[in-house]
Amino acid sequence: MKRETILSNARIIGREELPHGSVLIRDGLIADISSGASAAGEDLGGDHLLPGVVELHTDHLEYHIAPRPTVQWDPLPAVLASDAQLTASGATTVFDAVRIGSGFGKSDATVEAARRLADSIELAVDAGLLRADHSIHVRCEVAAPDCLDAFAGFADDPHVRLVSLMDHTPGQRQYADLEVFKRFQIGRGNVTESGWDAFVTPLLERSERYADVHRRAIAGLATERGVTLATHDDATPEHVAESVALGVVISEFPTTVIAADAAGSRGQRIVMGAPNIVRGGSQSGNVAAAELLGLGLLHILSSDYVPSSPLQAVFQLAADGALGLADGVRLVSGNPARAVGLDDRGEIAVGQRADLVRIQPHDLPATELHPRGRRVPVIRRVYRQGERVA
Protein backbone atom coordinates (compact mmCIF):
# COMPACT_ATOMS: atom_id res chain seq x y z
CA MET A 1 0.00 0.00 0.00
CA LYS A 2 1.38 3.38 -0.99
CA ARG A 3 2.07 5.92 1.78
CA GLU A 4 0.88 9.42 0.95
CA THR A 5 1.21 12.72 2.76
CA ILE A 6 0.17 16.20 1.67
CA LEU A 7 1.83 19.35 3.00
CA SER A 8 -0.51 22.19 2.11
CA ASN A 9 -0.66 25.98 2.24
CA ALA A 10 3.11 26.54 2.20
CA ARG A 11 5.51 29.03 0.70
CA ILE A 12 7.55 26.49 -1.27
CA ILE A 13 11.18 27.30 -1.99
CA GLY A 14 11.96 25.10 -4.97
CA ARG A 15 13.89 26.03 -8.07
CA GLU A 16 11.80 29.17 -7.84
CA GLU A 17 9.60 30.43 -5.04
CA LEU A 18 5.95 29.31 -5.06
CA PRO A 19 4.22 31.69 -2.64
CA HIS A 20 1.22 29.46 -2.00
CA GLY A 21 1.36 25.77 -2.80
CA SER A 22 1.12 22.12 -1.75
CA VAL A 23 3.44 19.14 -1.95
CA LEU A 24 2.26 15.55 -2.38
CA ILE A 25 4.62 12.96 -0.89
CA ARG A 26 4.30 9.34 -1.94
CA ASP A 27 6.51 6.57 -0.57
CA GLY A 28 9.14 9.02 0.60
CA LEU A 29 9.40 10.92 -2.70
CA ILE A 30 7.90 14.17 -3.93
CA ALA A 31 5.12 13.05 -6.28
CA ASP A 32 3.54 16.41 -7.15
CA ILE A 33 3.80 20.15 -6.50
CA SER A 34 0.71 22.28 -7.05
CA SER A 35 -0.40 25.87 -6.60
CA GLY A 36 -2.83 26.76 -3.88
CA ALA A 37 -3.95 24.94 -0.75
CA SER A 38 -5.16 21.36 -0.70
CA ALA A 39 -8.38 20.30 1.00
CA ALA A 40 -6.51 17.36 2.54
CA GLY A 41 -3.25 16.96 4.40
CA GLU A 42 -1.36 19.09 6.89
CA ASP A 43 -1.96 22.82 6.70
CA LEU A 44 1.39 24.62 7.11
CA GLY A 45 -0.30 27.97 7.64
CA GLY A 46 1.82 29.83 5.10
CA ASP A 47 5.14 28.73 6.60
CA HIS A 48 8.17 28.27 4.34
CA LEU A 49 8.91 24.77 3.05
CA LEU A 50 12.55 24.16 2.10
CA PRO A 51 14.59 21.13 1.07
CA GLY A 52 16.61 19.63 3.92
CA VAL A 53 20.14 20.92 4.43
CA VAL A 54 22.90 18.72 2.97
CA GLU A 55 25.74 19.21 5.43
CA LEU A 56 29.19 18.37 4.01
CA HIS A 57 31.47 19.78 6.70
CA THR A 58 30.50 19.67 10.36
CA ASP A 59 32.99 19.46 13.22
CA HIS A 60 30.20 19.68 15.77
CA LEU A 61 30.40 16.04 16.80
CA GLU A 62 33.76 16.87 18.38
CA TYR A 63 31.99 19.06 20.96
CA HIS A 64 29.76 16.16 21.97
CA ILE A 65 32.73 13.79 22.19
CA ALA A 66 34.78 16.24 24.28
CA PRO A 67 32.31 18.58 26.05
CA ARG A 68 35.14 19.75 28.32
CA PRO A 69 38.92 19.73 27.71
CA THR A 70 39.42 16.86 30.17
CA VAL A 71 36.16 14.98 29.50
CA GLN A 72 35.63 12.26 26.90
CA TRP A 73 31.99 11.27 26.34
CA ASP A 74 30.87 7.84 25.23
CA PRO A 75 30.87 7.88 21.39
CA LEU A 76 27.44 6.43 20.62
CA PRO A 77 25.44 8.79 22.89
CA ALA A 78 27.58 11.61 21.50
CA VAL A 79 26.65 10.63 17.93
CA LEU A 80 22.96 10.47 18.86
CA ALA A 81 23.07 13.90 20.52
CA SER A 82 24.90 15.49 17.60
CA ASP A 83 22.45 13.94 15.13
CA ALA A 84 19.48 15.30 17.11
CA GLN A 85 20.93 18.81 17.15
CA LEU A 86 21.84 18.82 13.47
CA THR A 87 18.43 17.50 12.44
CA ALA A 88 16.65 20.05 14.60
CA SER A 89 18.70 22.65 12.71
CA GLY A 90 17.29 21.43 9.37
CA ALA A 91 19.98 18.97 8.23
CA THR A 92 18.63 15.79 6.67
CA THR A 93 21.92 14.60 5.13
CA VAL A 94 25.08 14.86 7.21
CA PHE A 95 28.72 14.12 6.45
CA ASP A 96 30.31 13.76 9.89
CA ALA A 97 33.93 14.93 9.99
CA VAL A 98 36.39 12.44 11.45
CA ARG A 99 39.97 13.70 11.74
CA ILE A 100 42.96 11.45 11.22
CA GLY A 101 46.60 12.31 11.76
CA SER A 102 47.90 12.89 15.27
CA GLY A 103 48.49 16.44 16.36
CA PHE A 104 51.96 17.57 17.34
CA GLY A 105 52.96 16.09 20.68
CA LYS A 106 49.98 13.70 20.76
CA SER A 107 50.08 9.93 20.75
CA ASP A 108 48.71 7.44 18.26
CA ALA A 109 45.63 7.23 20.48
CA THR A 110 44.26 9.91 18.16
CA VAL A 111 44.11 7.32 15.37
CA GLU A 112 42.32 4.85 17.63
CA ALA A 113 39.87 7.55 18.71
CA ALA A 114 39.04 8.38 15.08
CA ARG A 115 38.26 4.75 14.27
CA ARG A 116 36.23 4.36 17.46
CA LEU A 117 34.18 7.42 16.57
CA ALA A 118 33.63 6.22 13.00
CA ASP A 119 32.57 2.81 14.27
CA SER A 120 29.96 4.48 16.50
CA ILE A 121 28.59 6.52 13.60
CA GLU A 122 28.38 3.41 11.44
CA LEU A 123 26.75 1.35 14.20
CA ALA A 124 24.08 4.05 14.56
CA VAL A 125 23.55 4.25 10.79
CA ASP A 126 23.29 0.49 10.29
CA ALA A 127 20.93 0.09 13.27
CA GLY A 128 18.64 2.86 12.04
CA LEU A 129 19.16 4.97 15.15
CA LEU A 130 19.68 8.32 13.46
CA ARG A 131 17.25 10.99 12.30
CA ALA A 132 19.38 12.29 9.41
CA ASP A 133 21.12 10.30 6.69
CA HIS A 134 24.78 10.12 7.77
CA SER A 135 28.04 9.42 5.94
CA ILE A 136 31.65 9.97 6.97
CA HIS A 137 33.93 12.78 5.85
CA VAL A 138 37.53 11.79 6.60
CA ARG A 139 39.68 14.86 7.19
CA CYS A 140 43.33 13.96 6.64
CA GLU A 141 46.07 16.00 8.34
CA VAL A 142 48.63 15.10 5.70
CA ALA A 143 51.63 16.52 7.59
CA ALA A 144 51.11 14.07 10.47
CA PRO A 145 53.50 11.11 10.43
CA ASP A 146 50.69 8.61 11.12
CA CYS A 147 48.16 10.01 8.64
CA LEU A 148 48.69 7.52 5.80
CA ASP A 149 48.68 4.52 8.13
CA ALA A 150 45.51 5.83 9.76
CA PHE A 151 43.82 6.24 6.37
CA ALA A 152 44.36 2.54 5.67
CA GLY A 153 41.62 1.90 8.23
CA PHE A 154 39.17 4.02 6.20
CA ALA A 155 40.19 3.45 2.58
CA ASP A 156 37.73 0.59 1.97
CA ASP A 157 35.00 1.78 4.34
CA PRO A 158 31.71 2.08 2.39
CA HIS A 159 30.44 4.74 4.83
CA VAL A 160 33.25 7.09 3.74
CA ARG A 161 31.97 9.31 0.93
CA LEU A 162 34.17 12.39 1.23
CA VAL A 163 37.90 12.80 1.92
CA SER A 164 39.57 16.15 2.47
CA LEU A 165 43.29 16.87 2.35
CA MET A 166 44.45 19.46 4.86
CA ASP A 167 47.73 20.80 6.22
CA HIS A 168 47.56 23.13 9.19
CA THR A 169 51.31 23.67 9.34
CA PRO A 170 52.01 27.30 10.29
CA GLY A 171 53.35 29.64 7.65
CA GLN A 172 50.97 28.59 4.87
CA ARG A 173 47.31 28.07 4.01
CA GLN A 174 45.03 28.87 6.98
CA TYR A 175 47.91 30.13 9.11
CA ALA A 176 49.96 31.98 6.51
CA ASP A 177 50.67 34.63 9.15
CA LEU A 178 52.93 32.98 11.74
CA GLU A 179 52.15 35.64 14.30
CA VAL A 180 48.42 34.88 14.10
CA PHE A 181 49.13 31.19 14.55
CA LYS A 182 51.43 31.93 17.48
CA ARG A 183 48.77 33.98 19.27
CA PHE A 184 46.18 31.28 18.63
CA GLN A 185 48.35 28.52 20.13
CA ILE A 186 49.37 30.60 23.13
CA GLY A 187 45.71 31.52 23.68
CA ARG A 188 44.74 27.84 23.72
CA GLY A 189 47.48 27.05 26.22
CA ASN A 190 49.37 24.80 23.80
CA VAL A 191 52.62 26.75 24.08
CA THR A 192 54.27 29.59 25.97
CA GLU A 193 56.16 32.54 24.52
CA SER A 194 59.47 31.10 25.67
CA GLY A 195 58.68 27.68 24.21
CA TRP A 196 57.57 28.93 20.80
CA ASP A 197 60.67 28.03 18.76
CA ALA A 198 60.80 24.52 20.18
CA PHE A 199 57.10 24.13 19.38
CA VAL A 200 57.03 25.40 15.80
CA THR A 201 60.29 23.99 14.35
CA PRO A 202 59.21 20.31 14.45
CA LEU A 203 55.89 21.25 12.83
CA LEU A 204 57.69 22.76 9.86
CA GLU A 205 60.04 19.78 9.61
CA ARG A 206 57.32 17.15 9.62
CA SER A 207 55.31 18.99 6.96
CA GLU A 208 58.35 19.07 4.72
CA ARG A 209 58.84 15.34 5.21
CA TYR A 210 55.29 13.97 5.06
CA ALA A 211 52.74 16.38 3.60
CA ASP A 212 53.29 15.93 -0.13
CA VAL A 213 53.84 12.16 0.09
CA HIS A 214 50.68 11.62 2.12
CA ARG A 215 48.60 14.02 0.02
CA ARG A 216 49.37 12.14 -3.17
CA ALA A 217 48.99 8.67 -1.69
CA ILE A 218 45.64 9.37 -0.03
CA ALA A 219 44.28 11.11 -3.13
CA GLY A 220 45.20 8.06 -5.18
CA LEU A 221 43.49 5.65 -2.78
CA ALA A 222 40.33 7.77 -2.61
CA THR A 223 40.18 8.11 -6.40
CA GLU A 224 40.51 4.34 -6.84
CA ARG A 225 37.43 3.86 -4.67
CA GLY A 226 35.44 6.63 -6.30
CA VAL A 227 35.31 8.79 -3.15
CA THR A 228 34.84 12.53 -3.63
CA LEU A 229 37.99 14.54 -2.89
CA ALA A 230 38.22 17.96 -1.27
CA THR A 231 41.12 20.18 -0.37
CA HIS A 232 41.28 22.48 2.62
CA ASP A 233 42.49 26.08 3.01
CA ASP A 234 44.10 26.56 -0.40
CA ALA A 235 45.78 29.96 -0.47
CA THR A 236 47.48 30.20 -3.88
CA PRO A 237 46.84 29.24 -7.53
CA GLU A 238 49.67 26.73 -7.10
CA HIS A 239 47.77 24.99 -4.31
CA VAL A 240 44.72 24.81 -6.58
CA ALA A 241 46.69 23.48 -9.56
CA GLU A 242 48.15 20.79 -7.32
CA SER A 243 44.71 19.76 -6.05
CA VAL A 244 43.19 19.68 -9.54
CA ALA A 245 45.99 17.35 -10.66
CA LEU A 246 45.08 15.04 -7.78
CA GLY A 247 41.41 14.88 -8.78
CA VAL A 248 40.01 17.27 -6.17
CA VAL A 249 36.57 18.66 -7.04
CA ILE A 250 35.71 20.59 -3.84
CA SER A 251 37.68 23.54 -2.45
CA GLU A 252 36.93 23.97 1.25
CA PHE A 253 37.55 27.37 2.82
CA PRO A 254 40.05 28.91 0.36
CA THR A 255 41.83 31.62 2.31
CA THR A 256 42.30 34.19 -0.46
CA VAL A 257 40.34 35.60 -3.39
CA ILE A 258 43.08 34.56 -5.79
CA ALA A 259 42.85 30.92 -4.67
CA ALA A 260 39.06 30.94 -4.87
CA ASP A 261 39.18 32.44 -8.35
CA ALA A 262 41.61 29.76 -9.47
CA ALA A 263 39.41 27.02 -7.97
CA GLY A 264 36.24 28.38 -9.56
CA SER A 265 37.88 28.71 -12.97
CA ARG A 266 38.98 25.06 -12.77
CA GLY A 267 35.46 23.86 -11.99
CA GLN A 268 35.90 23.17 -8.29
CA ARG A 269 32.92 23.76 -5.99
CA ILE A 270 33.86 26.28 -3.30
CA VAL A 271 32.73 25.69 0.29
CA MET A 272 32.74 28.33 3.00
CA GLY A 273 31.48 28.26 6.56
CA ALA A 274 28.03 29.67 7.23
CA PRO A 275 29.29 31.12 10.55
CA ASN A 276 31.56 33.32 8.44
CA ILE A 277 28.43 34.80 6.81
CA VAL A 278 26.53 35.15 10.10
CA ARG A 279 29.46 36.77 11.94
CA GLY A 280 30.43 39.00 9.05
CA GLY A 281 33.93 37.61 8.54
CA SER A 282 36.49 34.87 9.13
CA GLN A 283 37.61 34.03 12.66
CA SER A 284 41.11 33.42 11.25
CA GLY A 285 41.34 36.75 9.44
CA ASN A 286 41.16 35.16 5.98
CA VAL A 287 38.88 36.17 3.10
CA ALA A 288 35.23 36.72 4.07
CA ALA A 289 32.59 34.39 2.66
CA ALA A 290 30.41 37.39 1.77
CA GLU A 291 33.21 38.76 -0.43
CA LEU A 292 33.45 35.47 -2.32
CA LEU A 293 29.67 35.35 -2.65
CA GLY A 294 29.67 38.82 -4.18
CA LEU A 295 32.31 37.69 -6.67
CA GLY A 296 30.35 34.60 -7.67
CA LEU A 297 32.96 32.37 -6.02
CA LEU A 298 30.85 30.65 -3.38
CA HIS A 299 28.81 27.54 -4.17
CA ILE A 300 28.25 25.78 -0.84
CA LEU A 301 27.76 26.83 2.78
CA SER A 302 28.47 24.40 5.61
CA SER A 303 27.73 24.63 9.31
CA ASP A 304 31.38 24.05 10.28
CA TYR A 305 31.06 24.46 14.07
CA VAL A 306 27.49 25.89 14.46
CA PRO A 307 24.70 23.47 13.37
CA SER A 308 22.04 26.18 12.96
CA SER A 309 24.20 28.52 10.87
CA PRO A 310 23.39 27.39 7.27
CA LEU A 311 19.70 28.28 7.40
CA GLN A 312 20.42 31.32 9.56
CA ALA A 313 22.84 32.55 6.89
CA VAL A 314 20.38 31.87 4.06
CA PHE A 315 17.53 33.80 5.68
CA GLN A 316 19.78 36.67 6.72
CA LEU A 317 21.25 36.99 3.22
CA ALA A 318 17.71 37.23 1.88
CA ALA A 319 16.75 39.81 4.52
CA ASP A 320 19.86 41.84 3.63
CA GLY A 321 18.91 41.80 -0.04
CA ALA A 322 22.18 40.05 -0.89
CA LEU A 323 20.64 36.88 -2.32
CA GLY A 324 17.19 35.56 -3.17
CA LEU A 325 15.88 32.83 -0.91
CA ALA A 326 15.81 30.19 -3.67
CA ASP A 327 19.43 30.97 -4.57
CA GLY A 328 20.41 30.85 -0.90
CA VAL A 329 18.77 27.47 -0.44
CA ARG A 330 20.85 26.07 -3.31
CA LEU A 331 23.98 26.91 -1.30
CA VAL A 332 22.95 24.61 1.55
CA SER A 333 20.92 21.92 -0.22
CA GLY A 334 21.13 21.40 -3.97
CA ASN A 335 24.74 22.42 -4.59
CA PRO A 336 26.29 20.33 -1.79
CA ALA A 337 24.20 17.32 -2.81
CA ARG A 338 25.41 17.52 -6.41
CA ALA A 339 29.02 18.10 -5.34
CA VAL A 340 29.15 14.65 -3.73
CA GLY A 341 27.09 12.87 -6.37
CA LEU A 342 23.74 12.80 -4.52
CA ASP A 343 21.26 13.47 -7.33
CA ASP A 344 18.19 12.26 -5.43
CA ARG A 345 17.88 15.14 -2.93
CA GLY A 346 18.60 18.80 -2.29
CA GLU A 347 15.61 20.47 -3.95
CA ILE A 348 11.83 20.44 -3.91
CA ALA A 349 11.10 18.84 -7.28
CA VAL A 350 9.08 15.87 -8.48
CA GLY A 351 11.01 12.63 -8.05
CA GLN A 352 13.33 13.98 -5.35
CA ARG A 353 13.46 12.59 -1.83
CA ALA A 354 10.96 14.28 0.46
CA ASP A 355 13.66 15.65 2.79
CA LEU A 356 11.94 18.85 3.87
CA VAL A 357 12.06 21.59 6.49
CA ARG A 358 9.13 23.71 7.66
CA ILE A 359 10.23 27.15 8.78
CA GLN A 360 8.53 30.19 10.25
CA PRO A 361 10.81 33.26 9.95
CA HIS A 362 11.04 35.58 12.95
CA ASP A 363 12.09 39.19 12.47
CA LEU A 364 14.32 41.09 14.89
CA PRO A 365 15.38 44.77 14.99
CA ALA A 366 18.09 46.11 12.70
CA THR A 367 21.73 46.29 13.72
CA GLU A 368 24.75 48.05 12.27
CA LEU A 369 25.70 44.85 10.47
CA HIS A 370 22.12 44.28 9.25
CA PRO A 371 20.49 47.71 8.72
CA ARG A 372 17.46 46.16 6.99
CA GLY A 373 16.71 44.02 10.03
CA ARG A 374 17.52 40.50 11.15
CA ARG A 375 15.57 37.41 10.18
CA VAL A 376 15.88 34.18 12.15
CA PRO A 377 14.48 30.89 10.80
CA VAL A 378 12.40 29.06 13.42
CA ILE A 379 12.33 25.38 12.44
CA ARG A 380 8.96 23.83 13.20
CA ARG A 381 9.14 20.46 11.42
CA VAL A 382 11.80 18.35 9.68
CA TYR A 383 10.95 15.43 7.39
CA ARG A 384 13.26 12.75 6.03
CA GLN A 385 11.78 10.85 3.10
CA GLY A 386 8.38 12.10 4.15
CA GLU A 387 8.61 10.95 7.76
CA ARG A 388 8.83 13.54 10.50
CA VAL A 389 12.19 13.30 12.33
CA ALA A 390 12.19 16.61 14.25
ZAMARGU-4260 file (C-alpha; in steps of 0.2 Angstrom, whole numbers, plus 5000, padded with zeros to 4 digits):
<rodrens>
0) 5000/5000/5000 | 5007/5017/4995 | 5010/5030/5009 | 5004/5047/5005 | 5006/5064/5014
5) 5001/5081/5008 | 5009/5097/5015 | 4997/5111/5011 | 4997/5130/5011 | 5016/5133/5011
10) 5028/5145/5003 | 5038/5132/4994 | 5056/5136/4990 | 5060/5125/4975 | 5069/5130/4960
15) 5059/5146/4961 | 5048/5152/4975 | 5030/5147/4975 | 5021/5158/4987 | 5006/5147/4990
20) 5007/5129/4986 | 5006/5111/4991 | 5017/5096/4990 | 5011/5078/4988 | 5023/5065/4996
25) 5022/5047/4990 | 5033/5033/4997 | 5046/5045/5003 | 5047/5055/4986 | 5040/5071/4980
30) 5026/5065/4969 | 5018/5082/4964 | 5019/5101/4968 | 5004/5111/4965 | 4998/5129/4967
35) 4986/5134/4981 | 4980/5125/4996 | 4974/5107/4997 | 4958/5102/5005 | 4967/5087/5013
40) 4984/5085/5022 | 4993/5095/5034 | 4990/5114/5034 | 5007/5123/5036 | 4998/5140/5038
45) 5009/5149/5026 | 5026/5144/5033 | 5041/5141/5022 | 5045/5124/5015 | 5063/5121/5010
50) 5073/5106/5005 | 5083/5098/5020 | 5101/5105/5022 | 5114/5094/5015 | 5129/5096/5027
55) 5146/5092/5020 | 5157/5099/5034 | 5153/5098/5052 | 5165/5097/5066 | 5151/5098/5079
60) 5152/5080/5084 | 5169/5084/5092 | 5160/5095/5105 | 5149/5081/5110 | 5164/5069/5111
65) 5174/5081/5121 | 5162/5093/5130 | 5176/5099/5142 | 5195/5099/5139 | 5197/5084/5151
70) 5181/5075/5147 | 5178/5061/5134 | 5160/5056/5132 | 5154/5039/5126 | 5154/5039/5107
75) 5137/5032/5103 | 5127/5044/5114 | 5138/5058/5107 | 5133/5053/5090 | 5115/5052/5094
80) 5115/5069/5103 | 5124/5077/5088 | 5112/5070/5076 | 5097/5076/5086 | 5105/5094/5086
85) 5109/5094/5067 | 5092/5087/5062 | 5083/5100/5073 | 5094/5113/5064 | 5086/5107/5047
90) 5100/5095/5041 | 5093/5079/5033 | 5110/5073/5026 | 5125/5074/5036 | 5144/5071/5032
95) 5152/5069/5049 | 5170/5075/5050 | 5182/5062/5057 | 5200/5068/5059 | 5215/5057/5056
100) 5233/5062/5059 | 5239/5064/5076 | 5242/5082/5082 | 5260/5088/5087 | 5265/5080/5103
105) 5250/5068/5104 | 5250/5050/5104 | 5244/5037/5091 | 5228/5036/5102 | 5221/5050/5091
110) 5221/5037/5077 | 5212/5024/5088 | 5199/5038/5094 | 5195/5042/5075 | 5191/5024/5071
115) 5181/5022/5087 | 5171/5037/5083 | 5168/5031/5065 | 5163/5014/5071 | 5150/5022/5082
120) 5143/5033/5068 | 5142/5017/5057 | 5134/5007/5071 | 5120/5020/5073 | 5118/5021/5054
125) 5116/5002/5051 | 5105/5000/5066 | 5093/5014/5060 | 5096/5025/5076 | 5098/5042/5067
130) 5086/5055/5062 | 5097/5061/5047 | 5106/5051/5033 | 5124/5051/5039 | 5140/5047/5030
135) 5158/5050/5035 | 5170/5064/5029 | 5188/5059/5033 | 5198/5074/5036 | 5217/5070/5033
140) 5230/5080/5042 | 5243/5076/5028 | 5258/5083/5038 | 5256/5070/5052 | 5267/5056/5052
145) 5253/5043/5056 | 5241/5050/5043 | 5243/5038/5029 | 5243/5023/5041 | 5228/5029/5049
150) 5219/5031/5032 | 5222/5013/5028 | 5208/5010/5041 | 5196/5020/5031 | 5201/5017/5013
155) 5189/5003/5010 | 5175/5009/5022 | 5159/5010/5012 | 5152/5024/5024 | 5166/5035/5019
160) 5160/5047/5005 | 5171/5062/5006 | 5189/5064/5010 | 5198/5081/5012 | 5216/5084/5012
165) 5222/5097/5024 | 5239/5104/5031 | 5238/5116/5046 | 5257/5118/5047 | 5260/5136/5051
170) 5267/5148/5038 | 5255/5143/5024 | 5237/5140/5020 | 5225/5144/5035 | 5240/5151/5046
175) 5250/5160/5033 | 5253/5173/5046 | 5265/5165/5059 | 5261/5178/5072 | 5242/5174/5070
180) 5246/5156/5073 | 5257/5160/5087 | 5244/5170/5096 | 5231/5156/5093 | 5242/5143/5101
185) 5247/5153/5116 | 5229/5158/5118 | 5224/5139/5119 | 5237/5135/5131 | 5247/5124/5119
190) 5263/5134/5120 | 5271/5148/5130 | 5281/5163/5123 | 5297/5155/5128 | 5293/5138/5121
195) 5288/5145/5104 | 5303/5140/5094 | 5304/5123/5101 | 5285/5121/5097 | 5285/5127/5079
200) 5301/5120/5072 | 5296/5102/5072 | 5279/5106/5064 | 5288/5114/5049 | 5300/5099/5048
205) 5287/5086/5048 | 5277/5095/5035 | 5292/5095/5024 | 5294/5077/5026 | 5276/5070/5025
210) 5264/5082/5018 | 5266/5080/4999 | 5269/5061/5000 | 5253/5058/5011 | 5243/5070/5000
215) 5247/5061/4984 | 5245/5043/4992 | 5228/5047/5000 | 5221/5056/4984 | 5226/5040/4974
220) 5217/5028/4986 | 5202/5039/4987 | 5201/5041/4968 | 5203/5022/4966 | 5187/5019/4977
225) 5177/5033/4969 | 5177/5044/4984 | 5174/5063/4982 | 5190/5073/4986 | 5191/5090/4994
230) 5206/5101/4998 | 5206/5112/5013 | 5212/5130/5015 | 5220/5133/4998 | 5229/5150/4998
235) 5237/5151/4981 | 5234/5146/4962 | 5248/5134/4964 | 5239/5125/4978 | 5224/5124/4967
240) 5233/5117/4952 | 5241/5104/4963 | 5224/5099/4970 | 5216/5098/4952 | 5230/5087/4947
245) 5225/5075/4961 | 5207/5074/4956 | 5200/5086/4969 | 5183/5093/4965 | 5179/5103/4981
250) 5188/5118/4988 | 5185/5120/5006 | 5188/5137/5014 | 5200/5145/5002 | 5209/5158/5012
255) 5212/5171/4998 | 5202/5178/4983 | 5215/5173/4971 | 5214/5155/4977 | 5195/5155/4976
260) 5196/5162/4958 | 5208/5149/4953 | 5197/5135/4960 | 5181/5142/4952 | 5189/5144/4935
265) 5195/5125/4936 | 5177/5119/4940 | 5179/5116/4959 | 5165/5119/4970 | 5169/5131/4983
270) 5164/5128/5001 | 5164/5142/5015 | 5157/5141/5033 | 5140/5148/5036 | 5146/5156/5053
275) 5158/5167/5042 | 5142/5174/5034 | 5133/5176/5050 | 5147/5184/5060 | 5152/5195/5045
280) 5170/5188/5043 | 5182/5174/5046 | 5188/5170/5063 | 5206/5167/5056 | 5207/5184/5047
285) 5206/5176/5030 | 5194/5181/5015 | 5176/5184/5020 | 5163/5172/5013 | 5152/5187/5009
290) 5166/5194/4998 | 5167/5177/4988 | 5148/5177/4987 | 5148/5194/4979 | 5162/5188/4967
295) 5152/5173/4962 | 5165/5162/4970 | 5154/5153/4983 | 5144/5138/4979 | 5141/5129/4996
300) 5139/5134/5014 | 5142/5122/5028 | 5139/5123/5047 | 5157/5120/5051 | 5155/5122/5070
305) 5137/5129/5072 | 5124/5117/5067 | 5110/5131/5065 | 5121/5143/5054 | 5117/5137/5036
310) 5099/5141/5037 | 5102/5157/5048 | 5114/5163/5034 | 5102/5159/5020 | 5088/5169/5028
315) 5099/5183/5034 | 5106/5185/5016 | 5089/5186/5009 | 5084/5199/5023 | 5099/5209/5018
320) 5095/5209/5000 | 5111/5200/4996 | 5103/5184/4988 | 5086/5178/4984 | 5079/5164/4995
325) 5079/5151/4982 | 5097/5155/4977 | 5102/5154/4995 | 5094/5137/4998 | 5104/5130/4983
330) 5120/5135/4993 | 5115/5123/5008 | 5105/5110/4999 | 5106/5107/4980 | 5124/5112/4977
335) 5131/5102/4991 | 5121/5087/4986 | 5127/5088/4968 | 5145/5091/4973 | 5146/5073/4981
340) 5135/5064/4968 | 5119/5064/4977 | 5106/5067/4963 | 5091/5061/4973 | 5089/5076/4985
345) 5093/5094/4989 | 5078/5102/4980 | 5059/5102/4980 | 5055/5094/4964 | 5045/5079/4958
350) 5055/5063/4960 | 5067/5070/4973 | 5067/5063/4991 | 5055/5071/5002 | 5068/5078/5014
355) 5060/5094/5019 | 5060/5108/5032 | 5046/5119/5038 | 5051/5136/5044 | 5043/5151/5051
360) 5054/5166/5050 | 5055/5178/5065 | 5060/5196/5062 | 5072/5205/5074 | 5077/5224/5075
365) 5090/5231/5064 | 5109/5231/5069 | 5124/5240/5061 | 5128/5224/5052 | 5111/5221/5046
370) 5102/5239/5044 | 5087/5231/5035 | 5084/5220/5050 | 5088/5203/5056 | 5078/5187/5051
375) 5079/5171/5061 | 5072/5154/5054 | 5062/5145/5067 | 5062/5127/5062 | 5045/5119/5066
380) 5046/5102/5057 | 5059/5092/5048 | 5055/5077/5037 | 5066/5064/5030 | 5059/5054/5015
385) 5042/5061/5021 | 5043/5055/5039 | 5044/5068/5052 | 5061/5066/5062 | 5061/5083/5071
</rodrens>
